[in-house]
Amino acid sequence: MPADSQVIVMDDGAFGSGFLRNRRAVPFLEKGGEYWGPPADDSTALQELERMREQGAAFVAVAWPAFWWLDYYSAFATYLRRRSRPILENERLIVFDLRA
């Protein structure tokens, strides 16, 4: 990820922006830049993802505490995998490139 990229962070509020150096981390979901908890449903997750992408988010980083989101929000996960590509995927972190 290029320095100064805006990154959507899905981590269940566990890490915040501390693990992304030189990147503008934005929590998912967020209200006023603060973590606001998991989305109510797939539709909310999709709307928020697109809103944040339109506001300049270029990547999504899913940290292991939020891996369950990709199972629970299955339509969201399918959309994310079809509309972007993973640039990193291991047992601790998955990063999707929204620019693709």
N, C-alpha and C positions, 0 to 999 in steps of 0.2 A: 504494500500500500504506500503510495507516495506520502511524504511528509505533509502535514497540514490537511490531510484528507478528513472529511467528516465521516465518522463511523457510527452506525447504529449498534449499540451494545445490548445484547440480550444475555443477562447473567443472573436474573432473579434478584437483582439488587445486591449481589454478593461482593462484587469487586469495584464497581463504579468505573471511573476513568483512569485509575491508577496504573492499570496494566497496559495501557495504550500510550506509549510515549510519542510525543510529536504528532499526535492525531487529535482531532476534535471529536471526543466521544459524546454521544447523545444517548441517554437511556431509552429503552423501549419497554413499555410505554412511558411517555414523559408528559409532564404538565409543568410549564414554566421552567423546563430544563431539569426537573427533578424526577426521579424514578416514581412511577405512579402505579406500579403493579402489573400483573399479567393482563392481557386483553380478555374481555368478556367472552369473545367468540372469534371464529375465523374471519367473519366479516369485519369486525373491528380491527383485527390484526392487519388485514389487507388494506383497509382504508388508511390506517396509521402509517404503514410501510410506504404507501404511495405518497402520502402527504409529506413524509420526511424525505423521500427521494426527490420530490419536486422542490424541496427546500435545500437541496444540495448534498444529501447523504449519498456517498458513493460506494459504501461497503456496509455489510452486516456481519458483525462478529457474534457468534453464538458460543458462549462459554459453557462448560460442562454442567454447572448448576441449572442451566435452562435447556439442556438437551431434551428434556421431557416435553417442552413446547412443540418440538418437531413431530412428536407422536400425537399429542393431544390436539394440536391445531393442524390437522392433516391437510386440509385444503390450503392453508397458509404455506405449509412446508412444500407442498406440490407446486404451488405458484412460485415460491422462492427458487426452487430447483429448476423450474422450466424457464424462468425469466432472468436468471443470473447464473453465474458459474462459480463453483467453489474454487478458491485459489489456495486454500489450506484446509485440510481435514485430518484431524487426529483424535485421540481419545480425550483431549482437553479443550479443543477449540475448532470451530468451523467458521471460515471466513468466506463470505460470498461477495463477488464483485457485481454491483448493481449497474455498472456502466456498460456491461455487455449487452 
